[in-house]
Structure formats: structure tokens, C-alpha cells
Amino acid sequence: MTTSLPQVIIALLAGIAIIILLTTRFKVHAFFALIIASFVVGMGVQIPVIEVVNLVKDGFGNIMKSLGLIIVLGTTLGVLLEHTGSTNVMAAYILRRVGDKYAAFAMSITGFVVGLPIFCDSGYIVLSGLNKSIARRTGISVVIMSVSLATGLYSVHCLIPPHPGAAAAAGVLGVAYGKLILIGIVVALPAMLVGHWWAKHAGKKIPYLRSADEENVQARANLPSPVKAFLPVIVPILLIAMHSFVEGSKNQTPWQHFIMIMGEPVIALSIGVLLALNAGHDWNRITLGKLLTDAAEKAGGILVIIGAGGAFGAILAATKIGEHFGNAVALGSLGLLFPFLLSFVLKTAQGSSTVAIITSASVVLPLLPALHLDSENGRLLAVLAMGAGSMMISHANDAYFWVISKFSGLDMKTMLRVYSVATLWMGVTSIIMIYIISMII
């Protein structure tokens, strides 16, 4: 199979157009739209049909392996927090301290801090119930609240170790983690701020209407104490954070080994579920059985979409668009722009920021001298440039896109208009910051 860059780009654009057309105009379920697009792109670049089927199955399975249990447990945690009234308790506690006016910004900051040690997917799942509860209490559009939280988490996910993309790229290019974390935070903060700004600007005309069920939840008596309400969220986050920082240690002590076990996201979220059960009153088997059934059914709908997104990403990765792009562009004086654009193309094409950064790092490494980046600071800036490129553009082939959509109840059109555009602004802001830093260090 030999394909040209124009052929790959045409197939990619056709696939993205089909996803958007089917889901927005014809209201086709996103699972089927993504699977159809996978076959269109695969056959468009002359991949044999049987190989397309195998790639779809592999992509679907890989996403299930990495996110399946986390989605189910995170959904269960959210359902239990809502039922016990814990989300309302947390919302009231936060709003007493920040005020209604700054609630959305508080969620951005929360996302930024929580996102430092844990995956954006896990962080959003854990905090989504709290986010919606604050939106209900303040009357702020759930679009503004959700995208503020999502972009806060996303800003650090793409730029800062211990997240796998940045950590792997630093390893490939030989960049010190400590310095990358410090400079990465300087770059990520403006990205978070511009994400919050766009959420407020684009989401202010989309109100959140409270449902009767939610009114009933707010009216519940016997609400848990703030400590019991916060523990199911805080404990998993702390355990996962400790796991992330202990993971790279050599010759682990028994205590560190214990943290590695307890901080595994699946185990940490399971502990969160148990703590959420402890926050409730008068449990009986009928109520609990119904809640767990609802959680499993809700998670199933999310998982098929995320799995289909993984399948689409696997097809796009098989087109080798990064290799085509690298061969087609004359390097010369591109400098930081090349790793940024390469990672941007890969991210937009196959959906995973981690894959985009890691793939870009392997392409950029032998090109560092030609790019005039073969120095300690040059390598550091190259990793950050790849991280900035991997922010944009998050759309229908990104699992995180669907996590936000399904856990917030936002439709495809709203997600593209607010969240996807926010990631574009974040990437552009980040590369501008990197160029400014390059003139200082």
C-alpha cells in the first residue's frame, strides 16, 4: 500500500466530515458515525477491508483496556454521590468560599491542580458530579462550568510529567523532568486561563435547565457532612497522585509498593465508591441494586462511543500521516514550529495527545540539529512545543471529548463550538508562551 499525503488528507477530511454530518444533521448515534468514518478513511487510503476490521477491533479493545473499568467505576461513583446528596454538599461548601461569581474559575483552578498528577479522563469523571451540582446551584451554564473544568485538566495533561506523553518525550529527547515541570506550569497556566475565557465567552448563551429529578435530589434530607461528602472525591485523587509520583522510583520500599497498589486508578476509584456508600443513609438492597444498574447502563452508553473513537484513532494512526507530513515539509528554519505542527497534525488526526507527543518525539529526535534545537534548552522547548501541538484540536476521535460530552450531557454541536475551539486557543496560546520563554532562557 502506497499513499500520498494529499490522499491521506482527503481521506481524513472525509472521515471527519462524515462524523460531523451524521451526528449533527442526521442525529445518528456517535458509535455508528465513528465506525462508518473508520471504514471510509481506511478504504480511502487503500487499507484492505479485513485489515480495517482488525484495526477497528484493536483500537476498540485498547481503549476498553485503558478506560473501561475507570469509566464504569467513575460513573458509579458519580451516581452514588448524586443520590446521597454529596455533590450538593460539596457545591455549597465551595460556593461559600469563592462566591457564585467565581464558581467557573474555581472549577478551572480545581481542574488544573487535580490534573497535575492524574489523567484528565479520570479527573473529569471524578469531578463531573460536583461540577454539575455547582452549575445547578449558581445558575451558571453547565457548558461554561464543564469546559472550564475540562480545559483546566487538559492544560496540564498535555504539557507536564508525570503524564505519559510529556514524560515519554522528555525521556526520548533527554530532558530533565524537574525543569520540564516548572517551565511546563508556566506554559500551562495561560492555556488554562484562555480555556476558561473561551468557555465563558462561547458558553454564556447556552443555559442549563434544571430537571425535576435534580430538584428532588436537592430537597433530600439527611445530607452527609462535608467530610463524608468530599472523601469519595479527595481520597481517589490523592491515591492516584501518590501513585504517579512513586511510580518512577527505583528499589521501592514496602510503603511505596503499597501506594503503587492503592493508587492504581481502578483500585483508587473502587475505594471512592465504598466511601460514597458510607456517605449514604438507610441503604437497602433494592435501592442499591437500582443505583448500580443505572450506573452500569449509563457507563455502557459512554463506553461504546469511546471505544468507537479508539477504533477511528487506530485507523488514522495506520495512515502514517505523521511520517507523510515529516517527509513533505522542508525543515530549514522552522525550529519550534515543526514539532508543534507535527504534534498538532497527529493529534487532530488520531485523537490521542499521548500518542501525538510520543510519535512526534521519535520523528523530531534525529532532526534536532537541523531544527537548531540540539541543546539542553532547545530539547526542553521542543518537548513543550509538542505538548502545545497535542492540545489541538480535540474533537470526535478523542476519548476525552466523549468523556466530557457524556458526563456533562453536552451535544456534539456544543462540544465542537465551545470545547474544541477552546483547545485550539489553548494550543496557540501555549506555543506563543513557548516562543516568549525561548527568548528569555
N, C-alpha and C positions, 0 to 999 in steps of 0.2 A: 504494500500500500504506500503510494507516494502522493502526498497532497501539498499544495502550495498554500502560502499564507492567505492570499485572497479567498481561496476555497474554504479554509478553516474559519475565517472571519465571517463569511457569508452564512456558513452553516450555524455558527454561534449566534449571529443576529437572528436568524430564522427561528432557532430554538427559543431564544428569549422572547421574541415576538409572539410565538405560539403560546407560551406560558401566560403572558400578559393578556393576550386576546381571549383565550379560553376561560381564564379565571375572572376577568373583569367584565367582559361583554356577554359571554355565553354562560357565565356562572357555573362552569364545570369545576368539580372538586379538584383542589390543587394536586392531589395524588395522581389523578389521571392526566392532568395537564403536564406534570413533570415527567411522567413515564412516556407520554407521546413525544414530548420535546427531546427526550433522551434518544429515542429511535430516529427522529428527524435529523438530529445532529450527527449521530453515529453513522447513519446511512449516507448523510450528506458529505462525509469525509471518507467514504468508501470502506468503512469497517464492516466486515461480514456480519450478517444478521445474527448468526449463532454467537459470535464474539460480543456483539452488542448486548444480547440477552445475558451472557455471562458477566459482562461488566456491570450491567444493571443489578444483577443479583449480588455481586461482590460489593458494590457501592452501598446497596441497601443493607446488607449484612454488617458491613464495617461500622455504619452509623448506629445500628442497633447494638452492636458490641460496646461502643463507647458511650452512648447516651441512653440506651433502652431502660436499664434499671434506674438510672438517675431521674429520667422523666417520670416513670411510674411512682417512685418514692417521693419525688418533689411534688407531683400532683396530689398524692395522698396527704402530704404534709399541708399543702395549701387548703385542701378540702377540710381537714381537721381544724386548722387554725380559723377558718371561716365559721365552722359550725360551733366551736367553743366560744366565739366572740373575741379570740385573742388578737385578731387583726385590728378590731375596733379599739381594744385597749392600747395596743402599740401606737395606733394612729393618734389617739387622744393624748398620749404621753409625749409624742414628738411635737405635736402641734402646740402644746402648752409651752414648749421651749423655743420653737422657731417662729411661731405665728403662721396664720394661714397664708399671708402674702409671700412667704419664702418657702412654702412647702415643696414646690417643684425643684427649687435649687437645693434644698435639703436632700432630696432623693438623688440628685446628681452627685453630690458630695458622698452620700452613702454608697452609691454605686462605685465611685472612684476608690474609696477606702476598702470596701468589701472586695472589689475586683483586683486589688493588688496581689492577693495570694491565691484566689480561686478563679476557675473558668467563668467567663461571662454567662455561659448557659446555666451553670449551677447557681451562680449568684442571682440571676434573674428569676429562676424557678423558686428559690427560697424566699425572695423578697416580693414576688408578684402579688401575693395576697395582701401584704402590708401596703403596697403601692396603691392597689385599687381601693382599699379601705380609706386611705388618706384622701384619694380623689373624691370619694363619696362624701366625706366629712367637710371638705373645703369647697366643693362645687367646682374645682378646677377640672378642666377637661382631662379625661383619662389618657388622651393622646399625649398631652403635654407631660403628664406625670410619667407615663410609660416610656416615652422616648428620652426623657431626662434621665431616668434610671438606666435605661439601656445604653445610652451613649456614655454615661459615667463609667459603667462596667467595661464597655468596649474600648475606651480610650487607653486604658492600661493593659488590656488583654493583648493588644497588637504591638506594644512597644517595650514592655518591661518583663524581664525574668522575675519569677520562675515560670512564666507562661512559655509553653513549649516552642513556639515559633521564634521568639526573640532569644530564648536560651539556646536553641539549636543553632541559629545563625551566629550567635556570639561564639559558640564552640567551633563552628566551621571557619570563621574568619579570625579566630584568636583574640577576641575582645574580652576584657575583664568585666565580670558580672557587676561588681560594685559600682564602677564608674558608669556602666550602661544603665543601671537602675537610677542613679542620681540624675544623669542627664535626661534619661527617659521620662522621669517625673516632670522635669521642666518642660519637655515637649508635650506630654500628655495633658497637663493642666489646661493650656489654651484649647486643646482639642475638646476636652470635656466642656469647657465654657461655651465654645461655639456650637457644640451639640445641643446644649441646654438652650442657647439663644434661638437656634432654629426650631427647636421643639415649641418654644413659647410663640415664636412668630408664625409658624405654619399651623400649629395645633389650636390656636385660640378660638377659631371659628367652628371647631368640632366639639360640641358639648357632650358630656357624659350623663345619660339619663338613668336615674336610679330605678331599679326594678322592685316589684312588690316583695320578692324573696329577700332582697337585701335590706328593705325596710324592716322586715320581720327579724332578721339577724341582729340589726341594730337595737331592736327593742327587747332583746333577751335579758333576762335577769341572771343572777349568779355568775357574773363575768369573772374571769380569773384575775389574780393580782398582776401588776406589771411584770414582776419577776417571772411568774409562771408563763406569762404571755410571750416574753422576749426569749426565754431559754430555748425553745424549739428552733429559733432562728439563729441566735448567737452561738450556741454550742456547736452545731454543724460547721458554721463558718470558721470558728476558732480551731476546731479539729482539722479541717481541710487546710487552713493556713499553716498550722504547725507541721502537718504532713509535707506541705510544699517546701518548707524551709529545711526540714530534716532530710528530705529525700536525697539530696546530693552528698550527704555526709558519708565518709568512709569509716569503716570499723565502728559501726553503730553500737551504742550502749543498749542494754536491755530496755531502758526507758525510751530511747529513741525508736527502738524496734516496736515498742508498744504504741507509740504515737503514729508510726507508719501504718499500723493495723487500724487503729481507731480513726485516723484521718483519711483513710480510703473513702472517697465520696459516697459510695454505696452504704458503707457502714455508718459514716457520719450522718447521712440523711435518715438512716434507719433509727439512729438514736434520737434524731429530731422528731420522728414520728412518735416514738414512745413518750417523749417529753410533751408532745402535743396532746396525746391521750391523757397524760397526767393533769393537763390544764382543764379538762372537762369534768362535768359532774353527772352523777346518776347514769352511767353508761349501762346499756343493756344490749343483748346480742342482736336484737332486731335493728336498733338504731345504728350500731357499729357495722353490722353487715351491709346495711343500705349505703352507708357512707363509703365503705371500702369498695363496694360495687360501683358506685358513682365515680369514684376516683379511677378505678381500673378502666371504665368505659371512656372517661374523659381522656385518659392517657393514651388509649388506643387510637383515638382520632388524631391526636398530635403525632404519635409515632409513625403512622403510615405516611404522613406528609413529610416529616423529617427524613424518613427512610427513602422516599422518592427523591428528595433533594440530594441525598447522598448518592443515589443512582445517577442522577443527572451530572453531579460533580465528577463521578468516575468516568463517564463518557467524555466529558470535556477535558479531563486530565489525559485521557488516551489520545486526544488530538495533538498533543505535544505543542500547544500553542506558544508556550514559553520558549521552546527551542526555535520555533519558526521566527518569533519576534526577535530573539537574540541574534539570529543569523541575518535578519533583514535590516537591522538598524546599524548605521555606521557609528562606532563608539566615539572616536575623536575626542572632542571637548565636552561630551555630555556630563561627565563627572557624576555627581549625586543624582542627576536626573535619570540616569539609566537604571540603577537599582530600584528607584521609585517607580518608574514607568513599568518595568518588568514585573514587579510585585503587584502593581495595580492591574495589569492585564491578566495575570494569573488569578488574582482574587476575583475579579469580575467574571472570569471565565468559569472557574470551577468551584467557587464558593467558600473555600476554607482559607482563613487568614494564615493558619499554621502551615498548611501545605504551600501557600504562596510564598511565605518567607523562607521556608526551608528549601524549596525548589530554586528560588531566586539566589539564595546564598551559594548553592552549588554551581550556578551559572556565573555568578559575579566573581567568585574567588580567583579563578585564573585570569580574570580581566582587570583586577585591581591596578596593576601597573599602567595599563593603557588608559584607565579612568583617572589616573593620578590620585588614587586613594590608598596606595600601598604604604601607609604609615599608621601609627597607633591611633591617632585621632581620625584619620581617613577611614579606617576599618570600623571604628565606633560609629561614625556618621553614616557609613554605608548600611550598617545594621538598622539604624534608626530610619533611614530613608526607605528601606524595605518594609519596615513596620508601618510607616506612614502610607506607603502604597497599598499595603494589605488591608487598610481600613476601607478602601473604596473600590467598588461600590457594593455594599451588602444588599442583595436582592433575593429573588426566588430560589436560587440554588444554594443559599447559605442556611445551614441548620438553625443558627441563632435568629435569623429573620423569622423563621416559623415558630420558634420558641416564644419570641416577643408577641407575634401575631396571635397565637392560640392562647397564651396565658393572659393576654390583655383584652382579647375579644376584638381586635382591630382587623378590618378587612384589607384585602390586597391593595386596593386603591389608596387607602390612607397610609398604609405602610410604605408604599413606594413614594408617595408625595412628601411624607414627613421623615420617616426613619431613613430611607435610602438616600434622600437628598442630604440629610444630616451627616451621613457617613462620608459623602462627597466633600462637604465643607470641612469636616474633621481632617480628612487626608490632606487637603490643600493647605489648611492652617498648619498642620504638622510639618509639612515639607518647607513651608516658609520659615517656621521656627528653626528648623534644622539648618537652613541656609544662614540665618542670623547667627546661630551658635557657631557655625563653621568660620565665621568672620571674627569670632571672639577667642576661641580656643586655639 
